[in-house]
Amino acid sequence: MIEARDLHKHFGPIKALQGVTVEILEGLTLILGPNGGGKSTFMKVSLGLYKPTKGTVKLLGKNPWKHPDVRKGIGVAFDPGRFPKLTTGREWLEFIARARGADRSDVEKAARLFGIEDALDRRIEGYSSGMLKRLSLAQAFVGGPDVIFLDEPLANVDFESVAEIVRVICKWKGKGRSFVIISHIWEPFEGLADYGVVISGGKVYLKGEFREIADDVAEMFRPLGIKNGSPG
């Protein structure tokens, strides 16, 4: 789905990506790392929202910067989500549906996935932070895209919502959809992940099939001095 070669992205003196080379295949891929490590920048460069400073990236076989149409069949949820606050949730999701070539009926389906169907006709400016997160997730699923990018889907949600969101992802993965999930936590997705990539400081520190790198991932994210859940 994604093929990156020696990918760099600089914002003035800030080197957000420094030579990322990775291939992301169909299935569910977790892109892990600390906050500010370059995960979200990698996603936005891969989607063609940022132009690489150096290197190349292909999304579904095309340069997304030169061929923005490749994004039409891809669902995306950003964190934090950005919405026109004076529109309603329904108006926003219908806008996404039109851009994706989906039916208006798909709006209701996506809203029900995340429990916001009763809020669709309210202005977004009145949504709580939790509702904004659910709206962002719903927009990624409108029209049933084959590939879905989720940036920090579990950020700022309660425990019940974590289980609910993971269940939706599990169900859709079972239908053959592929996911790229950007996160700084991995445990809720551990049983679903096919592949994993760890990015920190703009560099790839670890990549491979998740079952083969899971122990290394746990070790990397374990606080210093803690071994097997107990102080070392």
FENDA-V448626 format. One record per residue. RES is the residue in three letters. SS is DSSP state (@ for helix, = for strand, . for the rest). PHI is phi in whole degrees, -180 to 180 (* if undefined). OMEGA is omega as a letter, one per 40 degrees, with the letter a starting at -180 (* if undefined). Layout:
RES&SS&PHI&OMEGA  RES&SS&PHI&OMEGA
//
This chain:
MET&.&*&i  ILE&=&-129&i  GLU&=&-130&a  ALA&=&-111&i  ARG&=&-131&i  ASP&=&48&a  LEU&=&-80&i  HIS&=&-125&i  LYS&=&-144&a  HIS&=&-115&i  PHE&=&-117&a  GLY&.&62&a  PRO&.&-79&a  ILE&=&-86&i  LYS&=&-100&a  ALA&=&-72&i  LEU&=&-128&a  GLN&=&-134&i  GLY&=&82&a  VAL&=&-77&i  THR&=&-126&a  VAL&=&-163&i  GLU&=&-118&i  ILE&=&-115&a  LEU&.&-97&i  GLU&.&-63&a  GLY&.&123&i  LEU&=&-115&i  THR&=&-112&i  LEU&=&-96&i  ILE&=&-107&a  LEU&=&-109&i  GLY&.&155&a  PRO&.&-71&i  ASN&.&-59&a  GLY&.&81&a  GLY&.&-84&i  GLY&.&115&a  LYS&@&-62&a  SER&@&-68&i  THR&@&-63&i  PHE&@&-60&i  MET&@&-62&a  LYS&@&-70&i  VAL&@&-68&i  SER&@&-64&i  LEU&.&-86&a  GLY&.&82&i  LEU&.&-84&i  TYR&.&-118&i  LYS&.&-88&i  PRO&.&-61&i  THR&.&-74&a  LYS&=&-158&i  GLY&=&91&a  THR&=&-133&i  VAL&=&-146&i  LYS&=&-123&i  LEU&=&-116&a  LEU&.&51&i  GLY&.&86&a  LYS&=&-124&i  ASN&.&-73&a  PRO&.&-68&i  TRP&.&-72&a  LYS&.&-90&a  HIS&.&-128&a  PRO&@&-62&i  ASP&@&-63&a  VAL&@&-64&a  ARG&@&-80&a  LYS&@&-59&a  GLY&@&-98&a  ILE&=&-117&i  GLY&=&-93&a  VAL&=&-139&i  ALA&=&-122&a  PHE&.&-98&i  ASP&.&-135&e  PRO&.&-76&i  GLY&.&-72&i  ARG&.&-123&a  PHE&.&-136&i  PRO&.&-74&a  LYS&.&-68&a  LEU&.&-87&i  THR&.&-89&i  THR&=&-90&i  GLY&@&-59&i  ARG&@&-63&a  GLU&@&-61&i  TRP&@&-67&a  LEU&@&-68&i  GLU&@&-68&i  PHE&@&-62&i  ILE&@&-63&a  ALA&@&-61&i  ARG&@&-63&a  ALA&@&-65&a  ARG&@&-94&a  GLY&.&75&a  ALA&.&-96&i  ASP&.&-83&i  ARG&.&-64&i  SER&@&-64&i  ASP&@&-69&i  VAL&@&-64&i  GLU&@&-62&a  LYS&@&-61&a  ALA&@&-66&i  ALA&@&-64&a  ARG&@&-67&i  LEU&@&-56&a  PHE&.&-119&i  GLY&.&68&i  ILE&.&-117&a  GLU&@&-61&a  ASP&@&-78&a  ALA&@&-106&a  LEU&.&-61&a  ASP&.&-97&i  ARG&.&-96&i  ARG&=&-65&a  ILE&@&-63&a  GLU&@&-62&i  GLY&@&-95&a  TYR&.&-78&i  SER&.&-76&i  SER&@&-63&i  GLY&@&-66&i  MET&@&-68&i  LEU&@&-64&i  LYS&@&-64&a  ARG&@&-66&i  LEU&@&-65&i  SER&@&-62&i  LEU&@&-67&a  ALA&@&-60&a  GLN&@&-63&a  ALA&@&-71&a  PHE&@&-102&a  VAL&.&-59&i  GLY&.&83&i  GLY&.&61&a  PRO&.&-63&a  ASP&.&-77&a  VAL&=&-127&a  ILE&=&-130&i  PHE&=&-102&i  LEU&=&-126&i  ASP&=&-95&i  GLU&.&48&a  PRO&.&-66&a  LEU&.&-105&a  ALA&.&-71&i  ASN&.&61&i  VAL&.&-124&a  ASP&.&-82&a  PHE&@&-62&i  GLU&@&-64&i  SER&@&-69&i  VAL&@&-57&a  ALA&@&-63&a  GLU&@&-65&a  ILE&@&-66&i  VAL&@&-64&i  ARG&@&-63&i  VAL&@&-62&a  ILE&@&-62&i  CYS&@&-60&a  LYS&@&-63&a  TRP&@&-72&i  LYS&@&-63&i  GLY&@&-65&i  LYS&.&-87&i  GLY&.&98&i  ARG&.&-77&i  SER&=&-105&a  PHE&=&-130&i  VAL&=&-120&a  ILE&=&-113&i  ILE&=&-92&a  SER&=&-159&i  HIS&.&-108&i  ILE&.&-129&a  TRP&.&-127&a  GLU&@&-55&a  PRO&@&-64&a  PHE&@&-103&a  GLU&.&-57&a  GLY&.&-80&a  LEU&.&-103&a  ALA&.&-72&i  ASP&.&-92&a  TYR&=&-136&i  GLY&=&-142&i  VAL&=&-136&i  VAL&=&-109&i  ILE&=&-119&i  SER&=&-147&a  GLY&.&61&i  GLY&.&78&a  LYS&=&-126&i  VAL&=&-84&i  TYR&=&-99&a  LEU&=&-160&i  LYS&=&-159&i  GLY&=&150&i  GLU&=&-63&a  PHE&@&-64&a  ARG&@&-63&a  GLU&@&-87&a  ILE&@&-110&a  ALA&@&-57&a  ASP&@&-65&i  ASP&@&-67&i  VAL&@&-62&i  ALA&@&-60&a  GLU&@&-67&a  MET&@&-66&a  PHE&@&-96&i  ARG&.&-77&i  PRO&.&-56&i  LEU&.&-58&i  GLY&.&88&i  ILE&=&-109&i  LYS&=&-128&i  ASN&.&53&i  GLY&.&84&a  SER&=&-128&i  PRO&=&-57&i  GLY&.&-89&*
//
